[in-house]
Amino acid sequence: MTPPPPPRTATLFHDVRPFGGPAGDLIAVDGVLVPEAPAGAVVERVDGGGRLALPTLVDAHIHPDKTSWGEPWRSRRPADGIAAYVAGDVELARALPTPVGERALRLMSHAAALGTRAMRAHADVAPAYGLSGIEGVAEAAAKLAGIVDVELVAFPQHGVVRTPGVAELLAEAAASGLVTHIGGIDPAGFDAEGEAAGGDQLGTVFALAERHGLGLDIHLHDRGEQGLAPLRDIAARTRALGLQGRVSVAHAFAVAGLSGRALDETADLLAEADIALTTVALSVTTILPFRRLAERGVRVGLGSDGVRDNWSPFGNADMLHRAWLAAWALDLRLDEEFEACFRLAADGGAALLGLPRADLRPGSPADFMLVDGECVPQVVVDLPRRDLVVRAGRVVARDGRLV
Ligand SMILES: [Zn+2]
């Protein structure tokens, strides 16, 4: 006789208010929310104390390898362009006493404790570091398995064709099994010198992605036609190689500069190739018009970008704060606008990473956080402490710290 299977377990979060609505229970079984606990299940109860329940968030663009988070304050020197910033990155990485894996883990743990359920992390691949950046972030991601899902981009921050050795390292990264995406950077601006000498950044990174079955996530800071021309090129290559749904463009300041018909036409081009965009809500001139883009079928995610690194002392890997920044950059006032910023942080990145949408309804992943608050707009403005963070039905953090 085979013994009976062990009883199923359910976790019942009592007295919580999904999105600030009426109080009720959220019940998680096997990582998913269910309408009621199965008969005979062992039920573990967690008291929500009337707190607001919100889906946890997705950081669609972060650089954990560059961070000095948790390290003593670093003073920055003036920098006048990507090459100067890149030189500063290398200097900082050499000066920091803490290995990249440890720094990345510290930052990613902090993000998870503040309610980040998944992230797409970029890590520099260049002769100055070899593959140590991606190895360090991959090591941190492995330690956080089950708490935060991590996609990893091999990012050629130093340029693919302007810096000898990067293309070979990207190929090594692609074959390593550690990365989900190959990156790219400003083919018509920063990397153009190499292009002029016969290099072909987009050709190189698309070929690697296709050969290894990886996605692409390309930084595009260039504005105006210098940014739009590569965007059209990326769209054409995406369609030609059948990589629809696998390609994203980060920042896309050239798109942020568009309005009216020009914006709609670019949005349609992106939607046709199913190319997603990410924005980091730096300012009113650089934040993407994410609602208009979404209306035209373009997936848009929100991200932290660099956190307390050589590029900027700002950033805190708190995606709720990033929603606040988006609302601040756009000078928003209306409730529905704040809700849209929250949704960008919650659903935008989830769509980008191909994760199921967390909406607190039965069938949704049991990924949520509890905060003391009234309603979504008020929470985005006031940024309350994350009292409890739940991942796949399990409490993973309390009061801003992993348990
Ligand atoms: Zn970036």
Boltz pocket constraint, residues with backbone or C-beta under 6 A from the ligand:
constraints:
  - pocket:
      binder: B
      contacts: [[A, 61], [A, 63], [A, 122], [A, 219], [A, 250], [A, 305], [A, 306]]
      max_distance: 6.0
